Every structure is written in structure tokens, then in C-alpha cells.
Amino acid sequence: MYYYIIAAVIIAIDQITKWYIVKNMELGENIPVIENFLYITSHRNTGAAWGILAGQMWFFYIITAIVIVGLIYYIQKYARENKVMGLALGLMLGGAIGNFIDRLFRKEVVDFINTYIFSYNFPIFNVADSALCVGVGLLFIHMLFFEGKQEKEQA
């Protein structure tokens, strides 16, 4: 199924970009891409979003393993019938595995995309985080707007 290919591509892009940041930037180094909006900033996170639960690696190992198994289950069960849901789940799977690899081998997650939105310094994130957010957004849109239509069509 091509949803696993999507996940693999996300994992590859995520890990290549993180490797590049680790090898070529000092921790805390900041490169402006679009002044006052987008920067590449070498950052590490031992927690979840916004540094929540910093240092709780075993918690993240367990939760991520459960999430990955759940995502694979739902891809197997629902992705054939629904391409939007399959895409969402593939993105989420790639993002979850991408950050899991960091936690497992680095004991921290490499973040580097730093944005300022209307002068708000948004938490620094990475490709895996982006894939997770887009996947969750697509899943939400699917459930909100399309789930009921499919049930009516099947009835």
C-alpha cells in the first residue's frame, strides 16, 4: 500500500534533515530564511510539544509504540476504502516513527524549523512534527465533513 511509502518518505526526509542539522549547525545556531518569520534553528527537545514531559523517555517509548501499532491497524482496516484517511494515517505514521527514531537513538528530538507568526515565537519543530500535524488535520477534516456522507452512501 502506498500509505507505507508515504510514511517511509516522511521518515527519510525527517532523518536526513535532522542529520544535516546535527552535522552542520551548532546547538542554538540560528539562520534566517525569511527575516522576522522563518529561521532554521538547531534545537533539541527531550519532551513532547513545548517541552512537555521533558526527560520522560520511557513514557514516550511506550506511548509511541502503542500509537504506531494503532496507526498500522487503522491503515490495514480503513485505508483501502478511504484514500484521505489512508493519507492522514500514513503521514501520522511517518511522523511518529521519525521522532521515535530520535528518542531511541539520540535520547532527544532534533528540531530546527523556527517560525514567528504575528510576532509569536512558535515552538521549534521538525519534518516529523509537520507530518503529524498535517495528518491529524486531514483526519479531523475527514471525520468532520466526510465520515457521515460515507455512512449514508453505504446504507
N, C-alpha and C positions, 0 to 999 in steps of 0.2 A: 504494500500500500504506500502511496506516495506521501502519506502523513508522517511516516517514519523518516522518509527522505527529507522532508521539511525540518523535522527535529534534528536530523544529522547535520544539515546545512547550518542551522542556528548554532548548534554546538560547535561546529568547526569555525564559523565566523567569530563566535564569542571567545573561544580559546585562542585563536590566532591574534585577535585584537588585544586580549589580556596579556598574552606572551609579549607582544610588541611593547606594550606599556611598561611591563616589568623590566624588560631588557634595555629600553631606550630612555626611560624617564626616571628621575629621582622622585622618591616619595614626596608628595606635596608640590611638585613642579606643575606649573600652570601655563598652558599655551593658548593664547586667544585665537579663536577661529572666526567668530563674529563678535566684535567688541561689545561689552555690556549685555551679551545674550548667550553665547555658546563658547565654552572653553573645554580643552582636553586637560584634565587634572588627574594626576596619579594619586589615587586614594585607596585605602584598604578598609574593609569592614568585617569585623568578627561577629556581627549580629545580622539582623534582618533589616528591612527598610528603616531608615532614620536611625540605624544603630540599635534598634530594639533587641533586647535579649543578648547583648554583646557577650561573647565568650561561651555561650551555651551550645557548643558544637554537637554534643550527643543528642540534644533536643532536635537540632536541625537535621542530623543524620536520620533519626527515626522518622520525623515528620516528612522529610523529603522522600525517603524510601516508600512510605505509605502513599504519598502523592503520586510518585512515579508509577507504582503498581495500579493505583486508581485510574490514572490517565491512560495507561495501556489497556486496561479493562474497557474503559469507555470508548477508546478508539476502535477496539475489536468489536464492540457491541453496536455502536451507533454511527461510526464514520462512513460506512458503506452507503447508508441511507441518506446521509446528510453531509454534503461537502463543506458547508460553512462550519458546522460543528467539528468535523474532522480537521479542518484548517486550524481552528481555535485550539483544539486539543494537541495538535502537532506542534504549534508554537509554544504552548504551555509546557509540553514535554521537553522540548529543546531547551527552553529557559530553565526549567527545574534541574535538568541534568547538567547544564552549563555551570550553574552556581554550585551544584553538588560536587562537581569535579574540583572546583576551587577549595571548597570547605574540606574535602577529603585529602587533597594533596598539599595545599598551601596553609590550611587551618585559618583561612581568611578569604574574603571575596575581593577580587580586584575590580574597582570601579574607576571610571575615567570620564564619563560624559557629564559635564557640569553646565547647567543652564540657569540663567536668570530670567524669570518670567515676570514682567512688570515689576522689576526690582526685587522680586522674591528669589532668594538663592535656593533653588530646588535641590533636594538631596542628590548627591552624585550617584550615577547609576552606570549600567553596562548593557551590552547587547542582550544578555540573558534576561535581565530585568525588563528591557523593552519588549522582548518576545512574550514574556509572561503577561505584561500589561495589555499588549495588543490582543493576545489570546483570550484573556479574561474579558476584555471589552467586546470582542466578537461573540464570545459565548453569551454574554449578557444581552447583546443586541438580538442574537438568535432566539434566546429564550423569551425575550420581551415581545418581539414582533413576529416571529415565525413559528414558534412551538405550537400555539393554538391552531394556526392555519393547517399545519400538517396533520394534527389530530382530527380536524374536521374533514379534511380530504380523505383520510383513511376510513372514516366512519361512513 
